[in-house]
Every structure is written in structure tokens, then in C-alpha cells.
Amino acid sequence: MRSVRLHAVSGVCAAVVLAAVAGCADKADSGGGGGVRVAASDTACDVSKKDLAAGHLRLDIENKGSKVTEVYVLYPDDRIVTERENIGPGTKAKLTAEIKPGRYEIVCKPGMKGDGIRQQVTVSGAKAAKRDPDSDAAVAAYRAYAQKQADETLPRAKAFADAVKAGDLGAARKAYADSRLGWERTEPVAESFGDIDPKVDVREDGLEEGQDPEKDWTGWHRLERSLWQDKKITARDKELAGLLVKDLTVWQKKVGQAEITPTSMANGAKELLDEVATGKVTGEEERYSHTDLVDFKANLEGARQAYDLLRPVAVKKDAALVKELDTRFPALDELLDTYRKDKTSYVYASYDTVGKADRKELQDGVNALAEPLSKLAAAVAG
């Protein structure tokens, strides 16, 4: 869940995040002469090319400013094509994504706030990104996986909502983390529907400027605050429980329409690790319930699913990368499971009981996986 969000948008788009990806061939980027250079600063967003070729797009991003920034490629109606968050001052990042002919905007958001500094670009040509049968099979299987997660989330969310509506604090607390598993596993797909994510998964500090937390804050985390901090269920909470189910039903119906590509799967897997690093390991995501390790597990499972499906594609181009990822995924999973209290269910230690040194160990494990995982998009781009 992003702590800073775009304004609500409609429609469906690629569920992708801009990973730090290296090594794309020139023929697979815009124009055949290297990636599009994006120089982001506190006051500017300069791009080296504004007329791009359809197919595989690569952005070479450099943050020359003093603030952390993020870079988006957006459709004209602000739907997200792809994105890269948390680009620190003085650092560089790369991304690989598939892009079709049309008009787009490249947006830099210094401070990761506001509407950003925008540059219009045009993508032309009938070039299609090259695919092999394994890529098509991976996309089809991941689409089915994302739908299954949404289908399974709905009854769990209803069980959670029913407990809230009944005023049963204990039952609602027990059902809370379980109701979020499917969402957390497929969060990049879920976040691609920009009008739903801010309704169901926003934290209080992620509200848009001018929004009133008591009137405008909805979703899981608003209810989480009531259940653990306020320790009571109000009439407003019961209304919000019903609204949560309503919004998740819309998401469940939209999932099958999402545009999914091999690169969006790879970038989405990296995004899930970024979510762990910026929200779960820090304890910010579940700040009232301290169920962060459940979210951590779900994020890791979702990333692993995308990788496993893309593995037959990646191994053809970068066998060494696959060998490393085959080691890193189980290592992080094994470390996480040392905090698991029940091996048959998702019961983990409360995160407020995890000490500073142990959190650092978890963070190091995430970083060790995230670095090679950032190269997966380039390995499946063709």
C-alpha cells in the first residue's frame, strides 16, 4: 500500500512498478539507441526523447534533486502504465515495461507528493513486444492466480465485516489479517485500479491533502484503528465494514480485465518486496494491529508466484539470475517463518515484539532478494 498516492483514477491498466532493471538490449527500447533518460530534480523532469517507439520501453532515471522522488508513466487520464518509487537523491534507477502506441505522460514527483512535474510523450509504430509461448503461459496463469486471490478475499472480507457489524471486537480482530491475504499477494494488480486502492487500503498519512480522516478515511486501516487503538466498534465502523465489502466486490469484478504482461509481473514482484521494505519491516503498515508479518508473508508469496511463473522465460536469457533467485526466495521465506507460531495457518508473532536487531535481519533478507529480483523484468523482456 502506497503511503503517497495519485488522485483516484478509473479504468484498468498494467499492474506494474518500475524496478531497477539493467541490461536491456537497445533493440528492445525506445528508438533503438538506448533507454530514455529521465533527469528528475526538485523543480524539473527532463526526458531525452518525446517521440518513442512502441514495444519495450526502458527509462534510465537519475534523481539530481535533494528529495526522494518517484517517476510514473501515465495514460492521459492518469491511469498508471508503470512506476518507480523511492528513488533517493543522487541515485539512479532503470525500468523496463511494455508500451503500446498512444499519448502518455512521464511524471516526476519530488517528495513523492502532489501531481508531479509532467512531460508529454508520444509512442508510435505497430511494433509488438516479442513473446514466446512460455511468456503467454505465464501471463495466463498469473491472471488466473490474481482472480483466484480476489475471489477468495471476498468471503474473508465478509466474515470480517460481519464481525464488525455484530460489534464483536474479538472476532473482528481475529478475522482482520486473514481478510487481507489475497489483496496483499496481488497488490500491484489491485493498485492498478487507482480508484479502489485509496478506498480500501490507505493509511491515515496517505490521505490526500484536505481530506478529513474522520469523514474521508475508509477501508481496512480505518477499521484497524478502531479495533486496536480505540478498542471499540461504533456505528460509523459498521457502515465502513459494509463499504469495504462493496469496494472489494468492485475490485473482484475488475481483476479479470487487468492488462498483464511478463514485465508487469516481474516489476510487480519487485514492488511487493518494496512494499515489505517500506511498510512491513518498518511496522508502519499495521501500526495498530501489529500484524505486519502476515502481510509480509502474503507479499512474499505473491512475488514468488510471479517469479515461479516467469522462471521458464528468465532461465533462457539469464540462468545465473534464476540460480540466485532460486536461493534467495527460500532463504527469506525460511527467515520469516521463524516468527510463525502456527505452521498450518497465518499466525505470526506480533510485530511490536520483534526487536531492532531482528528487524534489521529481516530488512537485510529483503534487500538481498530485492536486488536480483530488480533484474527479472530485463530477463523476461525478450
Sequence and secondary structure as in RCSB ss.txt:
>XXXX:A:sequence
MRSVRLHAVSGVCAAVVLAAVAGCADKADSGGGGGVRVAASDTACDVSKKDLAAGHLRLDIENKGSKVTEVYVLY
PDDRIVTERENIGPGTKAKLTAEIKPGRYEIVCKPGMKGDGIRQQVTVSGAKAAKRDPDSDAAVAAYRAYAQKQA
DETLPRAKAFADAVKAGDLGAARKAYADSRLGWERTEPVAESFGDIDPKVDVREDGLEEGQDPEKDWTGWHRLER
SLWQDKKITARDKELAGLLVKDLTVWQKKVGQAEITPTSMANGAKELLDEVATGKVTGEEERYSHTDLVDFKANL
EGARQAYDLLRPVAVKKDAALVKELDTRFPALDELLDTYRKDKTSYVYASYDTVGKADRKELQDGVNALAEPLSK
LAAAVAG
>XXXX:A:secstr
  SS      S              GGGSGGGSS EEEEE SS EEES SEEESEEEEEEEEE SSS EEEEEE 
TTS EEEEEEEE TT EEEEEEEE SEEEEEEE GGG SS EEEEEEEES       HHHHHHHHHHHHHHHHHH
HHHHHHHHHHHHHHHTT HHHHHHHHHHHTHHHHHTHHHHHHSTTTHHHHS  GGGS TT  HHHH  SHHHHHI
IIIII    HHHHHHHHHHHHHHHHHHHHGGG    HHHHHHHHHHHHHHIIIIITTT TTTTT  HHHHHHHHH
HHHHHHHHHHHHHHHHH HHHHHHHHHHHHHHHHHHGGGEEETTTTEE  GGGS HHHHHHHHHHHHHHHHHHTT
HHHHH  
